[in-house]
Every structure is written in structure tokens, then in C-alpha cells.
Amino acid sequence: MKFRFCVAAFCITAFLVLTVYLRTCEDRIFYQICKVATEQSRLKQQLWQKQLALEGLINPAALSEKIKD
């Protein structure tokens, strides 16, 4: 009877430790995904700003003003 109790206690403890480990890994991966998504959003915004600047430079009206100067 004592042996069964020890085995059951060990199994429950092992299960709880595994659960905490998996939860910690999941939280770490979720944090990394959020960080990458934020970085991707920032890079898209920078690309959009550079695209607007480029379109402003190659705009026919802007080119004609530069040619006049």
C-alpha cells in the first residue's frame, strides 16, 4: 500500500512539473511570436514611408519642378 502511494505521488509530481515546464515553454514561444509580429509591423510601416517618399520623388510634378530648377 505504501509503495502504491509513493508511485502515485511521484507520478502526480512528475505530471505537475511537466505541466509547468510546458506552460513556461509556451509562454516563451508566445512572447517571441508577439515580438516578431511587432517587429514585422514596424518594418512594414518603415517600408510604407519609404515607398511614399520614393513615389514623391518620381512623381511627374516633382520631376518637372526639378527640371525647371
C-alpha positions in Angstrom: 0.0 0.0 0.0 2.8 2.4 0.9 4.6 1.6 -2.4 1.5 2.4 -4.4 1.1 5.7 -2.6 4.7 6.6 -3.3 4.4 5.7 -7.0 1.1 7.7 -7.3 2.7 10.7 -5.5 5.7 10.5 -7.8 3.5 10.3 -10.9 1.4 13.3 -9.9 4.5 15.3 -9.0 6.1 14.4 -12.4 2.9 15.4 -14.2 2.8 18.8 -12.4 6.4 19.5 -13.2 5.9 18.6 -16.8 2.9 20.8 -17.0 4.8 23.8 -15.6 7.7 23.2 -18.0 5.3 23.0 -21.0 3.5 26.1 -19.9 6.8 28.0 -19.5 7.9 27.0 -23.0 4.5 28.0 -24.4 4.8 31.4 -22.8 8.3 31.9 -24.1 7.2 31.0 -27.6 4.2 33.2 -27.4 6.4 36.1 -26.3 8.8 35.5 -29.2 5.9 35.4 -31.7 4.5 38.7 -30.4 8.0 40.3 -30.6 8.4 39.2 -34.2 4.9 40.4 -35.1 5.7 43.8 -33.6 9.0 44.0 -35.5 7.3 43.0 -38.7 4.7 45.7 -38.3 7.4 48.3 -37.6 9.3 47.2 -40.7 6.1 47.4 -42.8 5.5 50.9 -41.6 9.0 51.9 -42.5 8.7 50.4 -45.9 5.4 52.2 -46.5 7.1 55.5 -45.5 10.0 54.9 -47.9 7.6 53.9 -50.7 5.7 57.2 -50.2 9.0 59.1 -50.3 10.0 57.3 -53.5 6.7 58.0 -55.1 7.1 61.7 -54.2 10.5 61.7 -55.9 9.3 60.1 -59.1 6.0 61.9 -59.3 5.8 63.7 -62.7 5.0 67.0 -61.0 8.1 66.7 -58.7 10.2 65.8 -61.7 9.1 68.8 -63.7 9.9 71.1 -60.8 13.4 69.7 -60.5 13.9 70.0 -64.3 12.8 73.7 -64.1 15.4 74.4 -61.4 
